[in-house]
Amino acid sequence: MASDAVTTHDAIRVKPTQDGTYTVYRGTSVLVSGLTRAQAELYEASIIQQARQQTQHVQQDAAAARSVH
């Protein structure tokens, strides 16, 4: 069963830096840095949307597999 729960090790976060740009993190890993706030928020949203689409496809595949049997 898939879960929508986000754990702290894979949470996506946007944080400001001292130079006025923004960095996007997945847990403690830097995904991208040096962005404007708008760019960072758009990047964050696209990652979340991709993860939701993947979860949806997995759930659809599982449901299709169950209906075959």
N, C-alpha and C positions, 0 to 999 in steps of 0.2 A: 504494500500500500504506500503510495507516494504521500509525502507530507509537504505542506506549504510553509512549515516552520523554518525559520532561518536561524542557524546557530551562529555563535560569535565568530567561529573560525572561518565562515564563508560569507559573513555579512558584507554588503557593499556600502561603503561610506565615502563621503566627500568631505575633505578637510582643507581649510585655508592654510597657506604657508606664509612664512615671514616676508617673502618678496611680493605678496599680493596675488599670487596665482593660487590655483587649487589643485589638489591631488586626489585621485580616486583610488581607493583601497578595496581589496577583497581580503577580509581578515587583516592580517598584518602585512600582506604583500601589496606593493605598489603596482597598480595596473597602468596608470598614466599620470603624468604630472605636467605642470606648466600651463594648465588650461585656465581660461576665464571661468567665472562661476557658472555662466550659462552653458558653456561647453561641457564642464564637469557634470552638471546636472543632467544634461542630455545624454552623455555617455553612461551615467549611472542608470537612467531610465531605460536605455537600450539594452543594457545587460540584464536588468530585471525582466524586461519584456521577453528577451530570448530565453531566459530560464523558465518563464511561465509557459512559453510555447513548447519547449522541450518536455516539460512535465505533462502538458496537455496531450502531446503526441504519444508519450509513453502510456498514459492512461487509456487513450483511444486504442492503441495497439494491444494492450492487455485485455480490454473489453472485447475486441475483435477475436482475440485468441480464445477467450472463454466462450464466446458464442459459437465457435466452430466445433467445440467438443460437446 
